[in-house]
Amino acid sequence: MSENLEPPLSAIRSEVSAMRRSYGESGLNEADLDQNPIVQFSKWLIEAAANPFIVEANAMVLSTVHDGQPTSRTVLLKDVTENGFTFFTNYESAKGIDLATNPNLSILFPWYAMERQVIVLGSAKKIPRDESDAYFATRPWSSQIGAWASKQSKRLDSRETLQSAYSELASRYPEGAKVPTPPNWGGYLIAPTNIEFWQGRYSRLHDRVRYVRTHDNAAKTQWKLERFYP
Ligand SMILES: Cc1cc2nc3c(=O)[nH]c(=O)nc-3n(C[C@H](O)[C@H](O)[C@H](O)COP(=O)(O)O)c2cc1C
């Protein structure tokens, strides 16, 4: 990077390099962790949702791969069960196209205010149509119209084009009328293979424990817990 930067970049560079916090005492002990990582995740999600310093505790950074190039964006977790993590999107978006060719992905929950992060590796598959319809029906009308109006990730010539598509769809499906689910919109279920819990500790001796999925003889899901250097 050039040393002769104009403000504000010149000012923020030294500030960013000096930014650091000391992390707390509360640690992660294997004995306190649930054997089931989904249960453990649920406990942390509940705590994050109750924390007033965490905005949108269910926001997660989703990374997919396109031609070997990782790309990331935020999406909202909308369900979590024994089977995995669900989010909704446009199946023809950049992420949808990535997942059609390579379903492997990573999601990351950045709960910095609690000195925590959770990273999940897994693979995604579309959820059944009726489940996407059921969730779509619960969305506010304006979001439903927005989902129809957006050709998500496609190039847009101007904001007016989007606005007029929205207005046209809003008159086609007036408020109060049932808005069908767009055919290219729906959910993905992420089946996890690895779930890592990170808790910040003093002196950068953070706790980092990872559940790795294995199977027993009856092909029942089992999880092996491993600790990693921070
Ligand atoms: C807090 C937050 C929540 C978001 N939630 C979603 C979501 O649930 N689904 C979605 O498709 N996009 C969501 N987005 C927008 C995405 O980050 C992204 O811009 C969009 O999905 C297009 O991504 P793509 O072009 O990589 O496919 C959210 C963005 C933010 C900042």
The ligand as an SDF file (V2000), in Angstrom:
LIG
                    3D

 31 33  0  0  0  0  0  0  0  0999 V2000
  -28.1170   -7.5160    7.9210 C   0  0  0  0  0  0  0  0  0  0  0  0
  -28.3120   -8.0560    6.5230 C   0  0  0  0  0  0  0  0  0  0  0  0
  -29.1920   -9.1010    6.3150 C   0  0  0  0  0  0  0  0  0  0  0  0
  -29.3760   -9.6210    5.0190 C   0  0  0  0  0  0  0  0  0  0  0  0
  -30.2020  -10.7020    4.8710 N   0  0  0  0  0  0  0  0  0  0  0  0
  -30.3360  -11.2630    3.6590 C   0  0  0  0  0  0  0  0  0  0  0  0
  -31.0930  -12.4740    3.4990 C   0  0  0  0  0  0  0  0  0  0  0  0
  -31.6050  -13.0710    4.4630 O   0  0  0  0  0  0  0  0  0  0  0  0
  -31.2170  -12.9790    2.2450 N   0  0  0  0  0  0  0  0  0  0  0  0
  -30.6210  -12.3840    1.1470 C   0  0  0  0  0  0  0  0  0  0  0  0
  -30.7780  -12.8950    0.0390 O   0  0  0  0  0  0  0  0  0  0  0  0
  -29.8840  -11.2660    1.2710 N   0  0  0  0  0  0  0  0  0  0  0  0
  -29.7090  -10.6930    2.4920 C   0  0  0  0  0  0  0  0  0  0  0  0
  -28.9400   -9.5690    2.6410 N   0  0  0  0  0  0  0  0  0  0  0  0
  -28.2970   -8.9970    1.4380 C   0  0  0  0  0  0  0  0  0  0  0  0
  -27.0530   -9.8150    1.0870 C   0  0  0  0  0  0  0  0  0  0  0  0
  -25.9860   -9.4840    1.9720 O   0  0  0  0  0  0  0  0  0  0  0  0
  -26.5710   -9.6350   -0.3670 C   0  0  0  0  0  0  0  0  0  0  0  0
  -26.3300   -8.2780   -0.6560 O   0  0  0  0  0  0  0  0  0  0  0  0
  -27.6020  -10.1650   -1.3710 C   0  0  0  0  0  0  0  0  0  0  0  0
  -28.1840  -11.3750   -0.9320 O   0  0  0  0  0  0  0  0  0  0  0  0
  -26.9290  -10.4010   -2.7250 C   0  0  0  0  0  0  0  0  0  0  0  0
  -25.8560  -11.2960   -2.5440 O   0  0  0  0  0  0  0  0  0  0  0  0
  -25.1620  -12.0760   -3.7530 P   0  0  0  0  0  0  0  0  0  0  0  0
  -25.1420  -11.1280   -4.9380 O   0  0  0  0  0  0  0  0  0  0  0  0
  -23.7810  -12.3830   -3.2550 O   0  0  0  0  0  0  0  0  0  0  0  0
  -25.9680  -13.2990   -4.0430 O   0  0  0  0  0  0  0  0  0  0  0  0
  -28.7050   -9.0390    3.9190 C   0  0  0  0  0  0  0  0  0  0  0  0
  -27.8010   -7.9950    4.1300 C   0  0  0  0  0  0  0  0  0  0  0  0
  -27.6050   -7.5160    5.4150 C   0  0  0  0  0  0  0  0  0  0  0  0
  -26.5870   -6.4060    5.6320 C   0  0  0  0  0  0  0  0  0  0  0  0
  1  2  1  0
  2  3  1  0
  2 30  2  0
  3  4  2  0
  4  5  1  0
  4 28  1  0
  5  6  2  0
  6  7  1  0
  6 13  1  0
  7  8  2  0
  7  9  1  0
  9 10  1  0
 10 11  2  0
 10 12  1  0
 12 13  2  0
 13 14  1  0
 14 15  1  0
 14 28  1  0
 15 16  1  0
 16 17  1  0
 16 18  1  0
 18 19  1  0
 18 20  1  0
 20 21  1  0
 20 22  1  0
 22 23  1  0
 23 24  1  0
 24 25  2  0
 24 26  1  0
 24 27  1  0
 28 29  2  0
 29 30  1  0
 30 31  1  0
M  END
$$$$
